[in-house]
Amino acid sequence: MKHLTHILAILIMIAGLASCGSDSKDNPEPPIIITENLGPSMVKFLSMDSKVTNDAECEAVIDINPATSRLRLTLKNVEFPTKGQANSMVIDEIGFKEADKKYTITTTSAKGSNGINVSGIKGYFNTDSHAYVVEFTVDNNFKVVLTSQLNLSAKPSSTEKYYAFTHNFFKNKLDVMERNLQMSIYNVKFVEQMPTLKEMIVRVNDTDLTNYITSTPTGYTLKMDKVIPFYKEGNTETPMETRPMTNVKLEVNLVERDFSIEFDCFGLHYTDSGKLL
């Protein structure tokens, strides 16, 4: 009797394990989705011959599925040239490969919401620095270039020189398009005898009446005869009125991820160039 009871117990245990296995297959674990809010984005609309037709702003969010190596890009409140009003657009089933939080797009086409055909898609998202650039074509009708507003030349450092460029645009209360640019140079020394400036800031507010900032198919340029920079230490900003920057030229290429800059200041002609993160 004891022997029979022992056999029955084993059979019940085996049946229970089989049942658990079946439940696991019938009710698989939901996929782990990583959501990253990339914040404000710059959107450029280009004609099929790559001429800029207009700019816009939107919020960008990506949902990453590491298990399938697919991600979804959502553009919130973006005004497309053919729509005439702000809408949200979702691009799904974007393939990627990941290395050090950089998600490089590997597919050339993806599924667009509302029957939109998305082709020629390429670019990457860096969820560490929140720098990104994505290019794609909509309905074989126009091109879109999506980039982050903030771009850095290197990871922030307390001793090494690096640059930060922030560019955005919006319509003011008079329905006039304004473009804002802030350029910060960190840990810069113009001559050996002077102390290191922890942060030197240039802010430019531009409208169609001044045209200091020009949108290009791959980024933007800045040209100014004169601008007053600010020296920042801690939370204190001091205008450098006796040390203006003159003959300022800046070019930022958000697609190729590089920049070049030149200006006159402190009696010197300053030039520099480099890559963006």
Secondary structure, DSSP 8 states (H G I E B T S, - for coil): -HHHHHHHHHHHHHHHHHHHHHHHHHS------EEEEEEEEEEEEE-TTS-EEEEEEEEEEEEEETTTTEEEEEEEEEE-TTT-SEEEEEEEEEEEEEETTEEEE--SEEEEGGG-EEEEEEEEEETTT--EEEEEEETTTEEEEEEESEEESSS--SSS-EEEEEEEEEE-TTS-EEEEEEEEEEEE-SSTTS--EEEEEEEEEEETTT--EEEETTEEEEEEEEE--EEEETTEEEE-TTS-EEEEEEEEETTTTEEEEEEEETTEEEEEEEE--
